[in-house]
Each structure stands twice: as structure tokens, then as C-alpha cells.
Amino acid sequence: MKISNSFNISSSALTAQRLRMDVISSNIANARTTRASMEDGQPIPYRRKTVIMAPNKVDFKNSLSSAMGKEPASQGVKITQIKDDPTPFKPVYDPTHPDANSEGYVYMPNVDLMKEMVDMISATRSYEANVTALNASKAMISKALQIGK
């Protein structure tokens, strides 16, 4: 494996986790947004977003390297999509709210702050682990360069 492959893997993971944290932050910021869009004159609440990640696709070069007994090139991770969470909105009785329907219910976003905080901690820990891996690779390269002196 090339030493630069570890940098590529860590950097793709850092980018993916940063985007994941951005999406989680957006969910938290819009946890009380009852009017994210309008549809047929009715307010539609903000819908929670989730990030879907997958390993980078194995290409011909990786398949050929593997078949020849060599290590395949690094793959890393990529964001495949950011999709809406299909869970239903939460009805809350508040007849004084400007977005309340005729029965007095307001539909609130499907954002659960506890779940978002757990996801944020998970993304932060993943980010920190990848920074540690990147620093370890950097330290190994530095030590290898000192051998030649």
C-alpha cells in the first residue's frame, strides 16, 4: 500500500464526517421550523435530513491489482446522498400558533434533539479518530525520513 493512500482514506472520511456534522447542525437549527415550505397553501414543516455514506466504488484498477496479487489502491468513503427522513411529523395542540390547522394542531418537524445530539457525538468521534489516523501516518512518514539521515 502506498503511504499516500492512508492520507486519501483519512481525508475522504474527514470530508464525509464534516458534511454529516453540517447536516446534523441544520437539523438542530430547524427543530422548531413549522413553515419550511408551502404546499397548496398549507405550511410544511422542516423534514429531518440524513447522510448516506458508502465506500468508494471498486474500479478496474483495484480489481486488476487484486487479481495480480498486489494490494488494491485506497478507496475511502463518499457521500452517496442526503435524504429526507420519512418519519411522520409530530402534531402538537396549540390553537394560538399561526400555522395551526382548523382543529388547533400544529405539525412540528420530525427532528428529535436527543437523536441529533447522539449523531453529532458519533460524527465528532469519527472525525477525531480520522485526525488521529492522519497524524499517525504523518508521524510514520517523518520517522521513515529520519532513518535516511
C-alpha positions in Angstrom: 0.0 0.0 0.0 1.3 3.4 -0.8 1.8 5.7 2.1 -0.3 8.4 0.5 -3.3 6.0 0.4 -3.7 6.5 4.1 -3.9 10.2 3.6 -6.5 9.8 0.9 -8.6 7.5 3.0 -8.5 9.7 6.1 -9.2 12.9 4.1 -12.2 11.4 2.4 -13.5 10.3 5.9 -12.8 13.8 7.3 -14.8 15.4 4.5 -17.7 13.0 4.9 -17.9 13.5 8.7 -17.7 17.2 8.3 -20.7 17.1 5.9 -22.5 14.8 8.3 -22.0 17.4 11.1 -23.2 20.2 8.9 -26.4 18.3 8.1 -26.9 17.5 11.8 -26.4 21.1 12.7 -29.1 22.1 10.1 -31.5 19.6 11.7 -30.9 21.0 15.1 -31.3 24.6 13.9 -34.6 23.8 12.2 -36.1 21.6 15.0 -38.9 24.1 15.5 -39.4 25.3 11.9 -43.1 24.7 11.1 -43.0 26.5 7.8 -40.1 25.2 5.7 -42.2 25.3 2.6 -45.8 25.8 1.4 -47.8 23.2 -0.4 -51.4 24.0 -1.6 -51.5 27.0 0.8 -50.6 24.7 3.8 -47.3 25.1 5.7 -45.0 22.1 5.5 -42.6 21.6 8.5 -38.9 21.0 8.1 -38.1 17.4 7.4 -35.1 15.8 9.1 -32.2 15.0 6.7 -29.8 12.1 7.0 -26.5 11.4 5.3 -25.9 8.1 3.5 -22.2 7.1 3.1 -20.7 4.2 1.2 -17.2 3.1 0.3 -15.8 4.4 -2.9 -16.7 2.1 -5.8 -14.1 -0.6 -6.7 -12.9 0.3 -10.2 -11.0 -1.7 -12.8 -7.6 -0.7 -11.4 -8.4 -2.1 -8.0 -9.9 -5.3 -9.4 -6.8 -5.9 -11.6 -4.4 -5.1 -8.8 -6.2 -7.6 -6.5 -6.2 -10.3 -9.2 -2.5 -9.8 -9.7 -1.8 -10.3 -6.0 -1.0 -6.7 -5.3 -2.8 -4.6 -2.8 -5.6 -2.5 -4.4 -5.4 1.2 -4.3 -7.2 3.1 -1.4 -10.9 3.5 -1.6 -12.0 5.7 1.3 -15.6 6.8 1.7 -18.1 9.0 -0.2 -21.4 10.6 0.4 -24.0 8.8 -1.8 -26.9 11.0 -0.9 -28.6 13.3 1.7 -32.1 12.1 2.0 -35.2 13.1 4.0 -36.3 11.1 7.0 -39.7 9.6 6.2 -41.0 9.6 9.8 -44.2 11.5 10.3 -44.5 15.0 11.7 -45.5 15.4 15.3 -48.9 17.0 15.9 -48.9 19.4 18.8 -52.1 21.1 20.1 -51.5 24.9 20.0 -54.5 26.8 18.6 -52.7 30.1 19.0 -49.9 29.2 16.7 -50.2 30.9 13.3 -49.7 27.5 11.5 -52.3 25.7 13.4 -55.0 23.8 11.4 -58.7 24.2 11.9 -58.6 21.7 14.8 -55.8 23.6 16.6 -53.0 21.3 15.8 -49.6 22.4 14.5 -47.4 19.8 12.8 -43.8 20.0 14.1 -40.7 18.8 12.4 -39.7 15.2 12.8 -36.4 16.2 14.4 -35.6 14.5 17.8 -32.9 16.6 19.5 -31.6 13.6 21.5 -31.1 11.6 18.4 -29.4 14.5 16.7 -27.0 15.0 19.7 -26.1 11.3 19.7 -25.4 11.5 15.9 -23.3 14.7 16.5 -21.2 13.0 19.1 -20.8 10.0 16.8 -19.7 12.2 13.9 -17.3 14.1 16.2 -15.7 10.9 17.5 -15.3 9.6 13.9 -13.8 12.9 12.8 -11.3 12.8 15.8 -10.4 9.1 15.0 -9.6 10.1 11.4 -7.5 13.0 12.5 -5.6 10.6 14.8 -5.0 8.2 11.9 -3.8 11.0 9.7 -1.4 12.2 12.4 -0.1 8.7 12.9 0.6 8.3 9.2 2.3 11.7 9.2 4.5 10.6 12.2 5.4 7.3 10.4 6.5 9.2 7.3 8.5 11.6 9.4 10.3 8.7 11.2 11.0 7.0 7.9 12.6 10.1 6.5 14.8 10.3 9.6 16.1 6.8 9.0 18.0 8.0 5.9 19.9 10.7 7.8 
